[in-house]
Amino acid sequence: MKDIVIPIAITLICSAAIAVSYSKLDVKGRPGVHTCQGECYDDWVVAEADRQAKLSAEQAAASPEELGAKTYTAVCQACHGDKGQGVVGPALVGRDHDYVMEALTAYKNNQTRGQQSALMWGQAATLSAADMENVTAFILTL
Ligand code: HEC
């Protein structure tokens, strides 16, 4: 008897836990919470347009250094350090604008500069010309 009571109890407890957490996933104040159609979708389109407009306004207002800081912290920092002091990659602090731009352009063109250039090819490939200018502007502030 004991052999069956414990598995049943565990199953019941788990089902209850799943039911409770699933109900908490609901979007408050919406009846058809697991789909977003009709009015819900229309509201979302308006809210999303608003969010996009705010985002573009923020981007337009942001300085190259601010935009570059985002790229740097998200992509470069892990290898070059939060102060550009170098970790896996070499230190960037103290380099001038042309040095950094030339290096990034070379990596974007899959050119070999040092022994570990291959590590930078994929990084530079994702950067547009504007991204490079912005991230360089930020590196100069380090
Ligand atoms: C996976 C780790 C890694 C990431 C992420 C990374 N780098 Fe690098 N970076 C390196 C390595 C390693 C080198 C040395 C490459 C070589 O030998 O040519 C390097 C070299 C450089 C150089 C040339 C430095 C010099 O002294 O010649 C610049 C500039 C640079 N990276 C900028 C960036 C920027 C900007 C980002 C973010 C978009 C970035 N790196 C992301 C690892 C990385």
Boltz pocket constraint, residues with backbone or C-beta under 6 A from the ligand:
constraints:
  - pocket:
      binder: B
      contacts: [[A, 71], [A, 72], [A, 75], [A, 76], [A, 77], [A, 78], [A, 79], [A, 80], [A, 88], [A, 89], [A, 90], [A, 91], [A, 92], [A, 99], [A, 100], [A, 101], [A, 103], [A, 104], [A, 112], [A, 113], [A, 114], [A, 115], [A, 116], [A, 117], [A, 118], [A, 119], [A, 120], [A, 123], [A, 124], [A, 127], [A, 135]]
      max_distance: 6.0
